[in-house]
Structure formats: C-alpha cells, structure tokens
Amino acid sequence: MNLLFVHQGFPGQYVHIVRQLATSGQHRIYAIGMAKRPPGLPESVNYLPYGVQRGNTPGIHPLAMETESKLIRAEACGIVAHRLREQGFRPDLICAHPGWGEALFLKDIWPDSPLLTYQEFFYQPHGLDSDFEPDQQGDKSWLDDAKLRMKTANLLLNLQASDWCVTPTQFQRSTFPREWQSRISVIHEGINTTTAAPDEAVAPLCLPDGTEIRRGEPIVTFVNRRLEPYRGCHTFLRALPELQRLAPQARVVIVGGQQGVSYGREAPGGSWKDVFLAEIEGRYDPSRVHFTDTLPYDGFLQLLKISSVHVYLTYPFVLSWSLLEAMSCGCAVVGSATAPVQEVIQHGHNGLLVDFFSPNDLATAVADLLGNREQAARLGAAARDLVLRHYRLESCLAHHLALMQLVAARRLP
C-alpha cells in the first residue's frame, strides 16, 4: 500500500507500526512531522518536515488563539501534503494524529483516501481532568468552559473527516461524545514485554547524583514526563514525610523534567517540585530522595527492574505508557483510584489503589508493600500477566495492522 503518516512529533504513537511496515518491504511509506528527521527512522520511510510560516495574529481573540494555532499548523502540513500529491503520490490510507491540527485539511487534498485518526482524548468541562482538583486548578468560570469548547472544535472537525478512529484505552474512548464512540476502535500501541520484563540479575544503577541502587534494596520509584499535579507529583511529594517515618530505609527515585509542564497550568514562580518540597521542608530526609530529571530509555527500564514499589498517579486523563511498562517489568504498583488506572489495575489483585488526594493513604500502601515482599511479588506477577494478555506489542501490532487493512479497503460501516 501507499501509506501516509502525519504526527507533529512523528513517529510518536506510530513508532512500532512504522517499523513493522518498513521491515516488511511491501509498502511505500511517507510521513509528515514538524521536527527534523527522527533518529533511528528506517531509511525506507520518506520523511517530510513542515515548518510554520507565521505566528498567531497580534490581538486575536483569546478564545480563538488555539484554533488559529491549529489552522497555522494545518496549513503548513497541507502545503507539504499538496506538494506530495502534485508529485503523483496518492495514499491508500492516511494515518494521522489530529491533536495539534495537522490533519485538518488532508481530506481536502486527498478526498478519496481513507483517513484513520488516532483519537487521544476529548476535553470536557466537567467530570474529567478540567475540574478534578479545584484546589490546584482554581475556580472555573464560564469562560474556562468556553475555552474547552473551542478546544474541541479541531477534534470534532477531525472526527467528521475520519473514515475511522482508534484510541488506546476504553477510558479514553469514553471521553468522546457518545455518537462517535461506535466509530472508535480501542487498540493500545503495545508494550515490548521482552525488553520491559522482570530481571532478577539486573545490574545496579548509578543515579545522576552518584548514588548506586540495586535490586533487593527498598527502592520506591515515581515517574512523570514533567513533575506536575496532573500526574500527582504533589500527592507523592506530600507523602514523603509519612513514608519515611514508616519506611526510613527506603530510597525514593523521582524521574521527570523539573521545569515546565506537559499538562495543566505552570507553577507559580518556579517549578512544581520546588513548590511542594517547600511544603514539607524540615519534615523529610532529602538525602534519601533522588531526582534524576529524565533518563535514557534503557536506564528507565533498568530502574523499573530494580524498583521495589512503583507509584503512578493521574487525573482522569490519558494513560501513560510508563504504568504499563512498570507492570510489564513486574513492579508492585500503587496507583490512584482514578478511571484510567482502574482500567488496568484491580485493587488487591495486580496492584493497590489509593485516593489520589490522600498522601497518608499512599504512604501507608507503599510502606506495606515494602514490608511485605511476598504480597509485592504476587501483585507484580499479576500485573505482568495482565500486560502479557492484553498489551503485548506483537498482539497490539497485529490488531493495528488488521484495522488499517479494513479501513484502507473500506470494509467498516
């Protein structure tokens, strides 16, 4: 087939699919993204970067700014796509992530090419992430709701243009308007259960601050892309004094960028790490708390294989790959009792669930698992079993490729 992939941060969620397709040697593959050619991309993939030619209009209405930003990206991507069409390329299937706007005009360029979009999340003013934690998010006004309504304009236009859609979890599909859910397949990108696997002989890991940690020591891990309330960094940091009281020998390793945010509002005057550490200053032992910033992927997996207890917290939002990777490594997980986590963790069977807003409950659950290694091993084994049964890369890839064939052949209703 002639295949076109569009993703601002290509390959993004398409990384495994593109590698599999390129390896087969049976397809002509083009991809459009915003950055330079990604390292490690198969040579057979024809990658076309796009660049925006302008910024937002000075003085534009604030409620229209995000929509304009997406239009600017869509136009820039459309110029590259049109050039490709003029060269004679006609996709048998277009796979696109619409989140940043790039996919908006693809059906205007290739109206006869089926479009399969990766639908990640549908923003809603109530009941999901936007009003989950008023103490952190502040009081909402009708204008905040109006901003979210405008944020969904791009998503709705892409839903209307799509021949079919795919999303990684049942929870994420449930966020979309009911009338669209029947046209969204649920297929996760998949977890490499060979590399993300338990390893009793894993080598010790030297952290950036020079501390060496090894399997068998009481190591508690916590991972965010960036340390921010959306992913529960405040609950975790607030749990440290009680956790250290209950488990004074534990070492805590916190992975993630310490500046800026991926989701939600910026920290007032600094980083969220600094804000919440200031709350517990003098009540915890910082010598046993290690911040690594981001880690290379191999180092990240090595850390998970060493971990005694892994903590994952999130608002009702997109589920992070890191949770399933930790489960695949056989980690004993303590997670937040929020919908994305409850889809994969059953309390007491393959992990423990605690109230997102209760640092003391979190500290108690982690300390209990540090003290009960038999229970931790049982939970970790059940966690890996779930990933092997439902999220194994080979199985997920097969489902994705089958869906792509169906959409390309127009065999879905």
FENURTA-V382827 format. One line per field, one symbol per residue. ss: DSSP state (2 for helix, 1 for strand, 0 for the rest). phi: phi as a letter, one per 20 degrees, with the letter a starting at -180 (. if undefined). psi: psi as a letter, one per 40 degrees, with the letter a starting at -180 (. if undefined). Layout:
BEGIN
ss->???
phi->???
psi->???
END
This chain:
BEGIN
ss->01111100000222222222222200011111100000000000111110000000000002222222222222222222222222000000111110000000022220000111110000000000000002222000022222222222222222222001111002222200022220011100001000000000000011000001100000111111110022202222222222222200001111111000000000000002222222200000022211111000222222222200111100000000222222220000111100222200001000111100002222222222222022222222222222222201222222222222222200000
phi->.eccdcbgdgelfegfffffffffmdcdddbcbeefgffnfgffeedcedcfdbdffgmfggfeffffgfffffffffffffffffeoecffbddbeegdogegdfffecfeefdddeeeadfcfcncffcfcgfeenfedffffffffffegfffffffeffacbbecffffffeggfdffdcedbffodffeeebgbfdgfgdefgenfddbfoefdddbccfcfbggdmffffffeggfffffcfefdddddqfdcmcecnefffmpdfgfgefffdgndbeffdccedlfcggffffgfffegebddccbffbgffggfffffffnfeddceedgffffdddgndcrddcfgedgfffffffffffecfffgffffffffffffeccfggfffffffffgffffelddf
psi->ihhhhhhdfhebeeddddddddddeeihhiihidiihiiehhdehhhhiihieiaihheihdeeddddddddddddddddddddddeehhhdhhhihedeededededdgdehihhihhdihhidiebddfdgdddeihiiddddddddddedddddddddidiiiididdddeeiideedeehihhidihgeddgiigeehiihhideehhiiidighhihhidihiddffddddddedddddddgeeihhhhhiieiaidiaiiihfaiddddddddeheeiheeehhheaiiiddddddddddhdhhhhiiigahhiddddddddefihhhiigidddedehhhedfiihihdegddddddddddddegdddddddddddddddddeehddddddddddddddddefei.
END
